[in-house]
Structures are given as C-alpha cells and as structure tokens.
C-alpha cells in the first residue's frame, strides 16, 4: 500500500475482529495475533519503523491464511498430519 492510501477497515471487508485478531492501522493487513502483528513491523522505534511488505513477511516465515489473516509462522507438518489423521 502506498503512503497516500487509507487502509480499508476490517468491518468494511465483512471481517469481525475477535480475541487477539487485529488489523494494522498503517498497512491495513489483518493479523491472527498480536505476536504476528509485531513480527510484521520492521526498523527502529522513533527512526524508521514501518510495515513489512507481504514478500518480506513471507521471507521471515510468516504465512497468509485462507481466511485472509497473516500468521507468525506455518503450522508444523507433524501437527497438520495429526489433524488429517483424526
């Protein structure tokens, strides 16, 4: 998102934020947790703090869920296999 664009509010997208889910007021992206939100911020406070791009977040191991929320990391394959076996 360029600096002159205003993020679309989650509610306008039909998304209800519950629990720890949140939306960045800077870039407008949705996050599954405060930890994931914090992970998407780069730079030093008071100097060059900014939101990472989706490519930067992916390179840092973050994943975008099918629900449109960014997560701090992918679920381990062993957990996914256990869920599929149930």
Helices and strands as residue ranges (DSSP letters): G 10-13, E 22-23, E 30-31, H 34-39, E 41-42, E 50-51, H 54-59, E 63-64, E 69-71, H 77-85
